[in-house]
Amino acid sequence: MIGTRAALRYAKAAVQKAIEDGQLDALAKDMETVYDTVQGNRDLEAVLQSPVISSDLKHNALQAVFAQCSDAGKNLLRLVAENNRTDNLDGIALKVKELYQKHLGLVEAIATTAVPITPELEKEILAKVATLTDKKVTLVNKVDPTIIGGFILRIDDVALNASVAHQLNSLKQTLRSNAISWQK
């Protein structure tokens, strides 16, 4: 449930409180750890999603797993558990990260490629992306061999698909539509 409005509401409140308390960096770091942990541990995710497990037990589990969190992180985890929103914890953590980046004027560009990006190519991509936005850009590389070659670049809600798989699909559609018009 990563994209819910409730996740955004909790994240906004937590970020605002962390800014007031001067703990925004700590909260962002904590929520990155929370997101990675929940996404990487199916047992923890199952506990958080379970309607059978009480909110007290979920809170205790979260406090044990994330004992190293800052006060801001612990307060958010407590609030999420008390309000039975643990099923949305990964979404809240992701929204906190997005709001933190927005607060700092950062934008994340996601480059999906068939093979890992070299450091030289990363610099080149960052230079090109910098011409498109006035924000600081961080590049995340996702490897997906099914795109065959080329890349897919996503910045916020904009995507540029220059993958070989996309070009082949476009060619296939063109050939099909031409074949249909030839048959008429």
C-alpha positions in Angstrom: 0.0 0.0 0.0 2.8 2.3 -0.9 0.8 5.1 -2.6 -2.1 5.8 -0.2 -3.2 9.2 1.0 -2.9 8.0 4.6 0.8 7.3 4.1 1.2 10.9 2.8 -0.6 12.3 5.7 1.5 10.5 8.3 4.7 11.3 6.4 3.8 15.0 6.2 3.1 15.2 9.9 6.2 13.4 10.8 8.4 15.5 8.5 6.9 18.7 9.8 7.5 17.6 13.5 11.0 16.5 12.6 11.7 19.9 11.0 10.5 21.7 14.2 12.6 19.5 16.4 15.7 19.6 14.1 15.6 15.9 13.5 14.7 15.7 9.8 18.0 14.1 8.8 17.7 11.4 11.5 14.0 10.7 10.6 14.9 10.4 6.9 17.7 7.9 7.7 15.5 5.9 10.0 12.7 5.7 7.5 15.1 4.6 4.8 16.2 1.8 7.1 12.6 0.9 7.9 11.6 0.8 4.2 14.6 -1.4 3.3 14.0 -3.7 6.2 10.3 -4.2 5.6 10.8 -4.7 1.9 13.6 -7.2 2.5 11.9 -9.2 5.3 8.7 -11.1 4.3 8.2 -12.3 7.9 8.2 -8.8 9.3 5.9 -7.6 6.5 3.5 -10.5 7.3 3.4 -9.5 11.0 2.7 -5.8 10.1 0.0 -6.8 7.6 -1.7 -9.3 9.9 -5.1 -8.2 11.3 -4.8 -10.9 14.0 -1.8 -9.5 15.7 -2.5 -6.7 18.2 -1.2 -3.2 17.8 0.7 -3.6 21.1 2.6 -6.7 19.8 3.3 -4.9 16.5 4.6 -1.9 18.4 6.8 -4.1 20.5 8.1 -5.8 17.4 8.9 -2.5 15.7 10.6 -1.1 18.8 12.8 -4.3 19.0 13.6 -4.4 15.3 14.3 -0.6 15.0 15.8 0.0 18.5 18.6 2.1 16.9 16.1 4.7 15.5 16.1 8.3 16.6 13.4 9.7 18.8 11.6 11.1 15.7 11.7 7.6 14.1 10.5 5.9 17.3 7.7 8.3 17.7 6.5 7.8 14.2 6.7 4.0 14.6 4.7 4.3 17.9 2.0 6.4 16.3 1.7 4.1 13.3 1.3 1.1 15.5 -1.2 2.8 17.9 -3.4 3.8 14.9 -3.3 0.3 13.3 -1.5 1.6 10.2 1.5 -0.8 10.3 0.2 -2.4 7.1 1.2 0.9 5.4 4.5 1.4 7.1 6.6 0.9 4.0 4.5 3.5 2.2 4.9 6.0 5.0 8.6 5.4 5.0 8.8 5.9 1.3 6.7 9.2 1.5 9.0 10.5 4.2 12.0 9.9 1.9 10.2 11.7 -0.9 9.3 14.7 1.3 12.8 14.8 2.7 14.3 15.0 -0.8 11.8 17.7 -1.8 12.7 19.7 1.3 16.3 19.5 0.3 15.6 20.4 -3.3 16.7 16.9 -4.5 15.1 14.9 -7.3 15.7 11.2 -7.9 16.3 10.1 -11.5 15.8 6.3 -12.1 17.7 4.9 -15.0 16.7 1.4 -16.0 19.3 -0.3 -18.1 20.0 -3.8 -19.3 23.4 -3.8 -17.7 24.8 -1.7 -14.8 25.8 1.9 -15.6 29.5 2.7 -15.6 30.7 5.7 -13.6 31.5 7.6 -16.8 28.0 7.1 -18.2 26.5 8.0 -14.9 28.3 11.4 -15.0 27.0 11.9 -18.6 23.4 11.1 -17.6 23.6 13.4 -14.6 24.9 16.2 -16.8 22.0 15.8 -19.3 19.4 15.5 -16.5 20.8 18.7 -14.9 19.8 20.6 -18.0 16.2 19.4 -17.5 15.7 20.5 -13.9 17.0 23.1 -11.6 17.1 20.7 -8.7 20.0 18.6 -7.5 19.7 15.1 -9.1 20.6 11.7 -7.7 20.8 8.8 -10.1 19.5 5.4 -9.2 20.3 2.5 -11.6 18.0 -0.4 -11.9 19.1 -3.3 -14.0 16.4 -5.1 -16.1 17.8 -7.4 -18.8 14.4 -7.6 -20.5 14.8 -4.1 -22.0 17.6 -5.7 -24.1 19.5 -2.4 -24.5 19.1 1.3 -24.3 17.5 2.8 -21.2 14.4 4.0 -19.5 14.8 7.3 -17.6 12.2 8.4 -15.0 12.3 11.8 -13.3 9.3 12.5 -11.1 6.3 11.7 -13.3 8.1 12.0 -16.6 9.5 8.9 -18.4 11.8 8.7 -21.4 11.8 5.2 -22.9 14.7 4.6 -25.3 15.0 0.9 -24.7 15.5 -1.6 -27.5 12.5 -3.6 -26.3 10.3 -0.5 -26.6 11.6 0.2 -30.1 11.0 -3.4 -31.2 7.4 -3.2 -29.9 6.8 0.0 -31.8 8.2 -1.5 -34.9 6.0 -4.6 -34.4 2.9 -2.4 -34.0 3.8 -0.5 -37.2 4.3 -3.7 -39.2 0.9 -5.0 -37.9 -0.9 -1.9 -38.8 0.7 -1.8 -42.2 -0.1 -5.5 -42.8 -3.8 -4.8 -42.0 -3.9 -1.8 -44.4 -2.2 -4.0 -47.2 -4.9 -6.6 -46.8 -7.7 -4.1 -47.5 
